[in-house]
Amino acid sequence: MNESAPIVFVIDDDPSVLKAMTRLLNSIELNVAAFASPQAFLEQFQPGIHGCLVLDVDLPSLSGLELQQELAVRGNELPVIFLTGHGDIPMSVRAMKQGAVDFLTKPVHDQDLIEAIHVAIEKNRMNRRIRAELAEIRERLATLTPREREVLDHVVSGRLNKQIAADLGTVEKTIKVHRAHLMKKLNVRSLADLVRMAERAGIRSIIMDQKEYET
Amino acid sequence: MSWINVLWSMLASVSLTFALLHLFMWAKGIQPGANLSFAAAAVSIAVITGMEFIAMRTTSVEQMAMLLRWAHLPVLVLWVAIFCFVRGYFDAGRVWLAWLGSGLRVLALILSFTTGQNLFFNEVTSVKQVAILGGEMISIAQGSLNPWYVVGPLSTLVLVVFVLDAAVTIWRRGTDTDRRRAIMFTNSITFFLVTAVSHTALVNAGIIESPYIVSLSFMPILLCMSYELSFDLLRSAQLANQLQASEAELRINKQRMRLAASAADLRLWEWDMVHDEIWSTEKNYKLYGISQEEKISFDSFLNILYEEDRKTVRLAVENAILNGNGHYESEYRIMMTDNQVHWFNSRGRIEFSEGAQPLRMLGVTIDITRRKQAELAVQQQRNELAHLSRVTLLSELSGSLAHELNQPLAAILSNAQAAQRFLARDKDNLAEVQDILKDIVDEDRRAGDIIHRLRLLLKKSQAQYLPLDVNKEVEDVLKLVNSDLVNHNIIVNVDLDQKLPAVTGDRVQLQQVLLNLIMNASEAMSLTHASKRQITIRTEQNSVDNIQVSVGDQGPGIPSESMKSIFEPFFTTKLQGMGLGLPICRTIIRAHGGQLWATNNTVSGAVFHFSLPTSPGQSA
């Protein structure tokens, strides 16, 4: 898929640090968007942006960690790299647990920052790809008729065609037809692919729920 | 024993006694003129008495005639003596009258020797025995009267006029004692002169038969005159006694004063400002490095003081002269010969003449060295305590200060590394690199600033009182404490009066107070919701000579029962506090001449206010 170039979002309330960091990242030809406060960033934020977030932990009014949480709520996928003037272990542990890519102390070494950014961007790329794929799957699933959907459920639960026919009160032939249609719609060639896709979409086996099917 | 003998002997001896007495006084130099004249008068009366006596006993005509002839000599002496006495003692009576009277008497004497047998009689024809009182027989001369007789009484008349004139002069002088004397003396003289002369004339004319009573008549006059002279002598004896007593008392008082002065380490002094001489109870000038013999003028006194103190003392003296009540007070140091510095406190008062000119200054000087040393020691300790408190405050800030320093360092590092990369990519992109370097320099300066401010507060030195702009100090302190406040999510509202006049104070200590109050405010809000944490700092001019600074928070406020105790030492609600911050702040503000107090906000939180006097010379 085609993507716009990744943007590194930098948030720091100290203007000189912000400027210096912007410069540094520019010097390795990264796109930078600098913000002096989390509020300013949130105004511009849209989910699905390609890039990563470099964030000073010690910000007035809304701490970096809180912003991380806020972004998660809004469906953020930007990986976060934390910078701090004085890091303590509990804080860094919490940050990492909340899913930060890295936790660096200021003054930050350019190499460390650049590596972390690359990791973050890569992670972001991966996430986006996964999400895109998932979206596509969902799209495709949405094209199924309700009957086809039913058949899918049973198929991925491991039911044979004739069993499915019996379950749904119809003939095997009909089931075979549905099966062929849905596989085409979903663009999968084998049962294994179908199951994988279903799994990714979060469709679970119905066998667990219906024990009475056992004869 | 005939009473004539007795009486006349007594008269003679009394006169001679008087004469001797007053001669003695003349010899001693007591009113020499008056006493000498009086002595002469007394002697002449003694002589007259003797002559009278012989005349009363004589039977021979020649003897009688001779006696009467020579009698005029002592009379002359007597007359002249009276003239001299009145003039010398009372300083009154016209001189020409004196000369006239004396001249007439001299004439009378000459006539007594040249005309007839004597001035009284042309010729004494007989000596008659007459019986008088008590069966005594005395001799009386009889004969034809000398036509020049009148010269005698004439001179007497002149004498009387002279005496009366003197009396008028004395009366006019006005004092009561003088009048009394005038009356007494002149009346008696006049009376007895007239009596003596007329009685003698009557006896000579044969009209009365009695002894001459010239001597007798003069006795009262002698008594009067002696009384006058002795009165003064008596009085001067009394005065001499009193004087001795006062002198003794004065000496004792001086001694007491010296004793008291030295016991209390005092020095009493008097400065004669007209002649510029200083007297003092301090007799041991050597200790001060002045030789005993030197006369101490104000300038030589100033010279023994420490140089810096000379101006202060001079100013204090000028002040005392210019302000209405002449009060003088100053403190100064002197390096004594024991190589120790001594502190003195001097107080005095100026006495002004009627024309408001300073005449002299009286005062006291105390050696306050020990007190001063104690004061300095206390000051030292206070300084150390304030320093300790500052250090404690700053250590509380250390975390955020480190952060504060970290920011410029981080910026410098990123900038430098960016520059390295830029140069690696494009060696000619110097413009960008220049920009970067400029920023690096700025960042470095910023870090240096913070360190500088830190150093200022960390140093321990004597308080230096200089003019300060309180607004600037507030801003400086805020820069220092900025990241700490940010960390705690505290917003600071500043409301600074732009026209705030300057105050005189020690920068370090004032910043310490501000820092302490701000950190207290921050801690007070530790349980307040993050969004509500606000510190309000306000500066304003209270009155013409006062400014006020307020630091308010949104915390729980101060409970009313704690209002007083918060300024007491060791009162703290913090787990790890020493409870010395506010008491020290109060001491600092008091030392600056201001007040520190606290109030509660109406809604929430407490406000700490302190006032400071403006620098003199500031217009409102």
Boltz contact constraints between the chains, C-beta under 6 A:
constraints:
  - contact:
      token1: [A, 14]
      token2: [B, 407]
      max_distance: 6.0
  - contact:
      token1: [A, 16]
      token2: [B, 411]
      max_distance: 6.0
  - contact:
      token1: [A, 16]
      token2: [B, 443]
      max_distance: 6.0
  - contact:
      token1: [A, 17]
      token2: [B, 407]
      max_distance: 6.0
  - contact:
      token1: [A, 17]
      token2: [B, 410]
      max_distance: 6.0
  - contact:
      token1: [A, 17]
      token2: [B, 411]
      max_distance: 6.0
  - contact:
      token1: [A, 20]
      token2: [B, 411]
      max_distance: 6.0
  - contact:
      token1: [A, 20]
      token2: [B, 414]
      max_distance: 6.0
  - contact:
      token1: [A, 20]
      token2: [B, 415]
      max_distance: 6.0
  - contact:
      token1: [A, 21]
      token2: [B, 414]
      max_distance: 6.0
  - contact:
      token1: [A, 23]
      token2: [B, 418]
      max_distance: 6.0
  - contact:
      token1: [A, 24]
      token2: [B, 414]
      max_distance: 6.0
  - contact:
      token1: [A, 24]
      token2: [B, 417]
      max_distance: 6.0
  - contact:
      token1: [A, 24]
      token2: [B, 418]
      max_distance: 6.0
  - contact:
      token1: [A, 27]
      token2: [B, 418]
      max_distance: 6.0
  - contact:
      token1: [A, 27]
      token2: [B, 421]
      max_distance: 6.0
  - contact:
      token1: [A, 27]
      token2: [B, 422]
      max_distance: 6.0
  - contact:
      token1: [A, 60]
      token2: [B, 486]
      max_distance: 6.0
  - contact:
      token1: [A, 85]
      token2: [B, 403]
      max_distance: 6.0
  - contact:
      token1: [A, 85]
      token2: [B, 406]
      max_distance: 6.0
  - contact:
      token1: [A, 86]
      token2: [B, 403]
      max_distance: 6.0
  - contact:
      token1: [A, 106]
      token2: [B, 406]
      max_distance: 6.0
  - contact:
      token1: [A, 106]
      token2: [B, 410]
      max_distance: 6.0
  - contact:
      token1: [A, 107]
      token2: [B, 409]
      max_distance: 6.0
  - contact:
      token1: [A, 107]
      token2: [B, 410]
      max_distance: 6.0
  - contact:
      token1: [A, 107]
      token2: [B, 413]
      max_distance: 6.0
  - contact:
      token1: [A, 110]
      token2: [B, 417]
      max_distance: 6.0
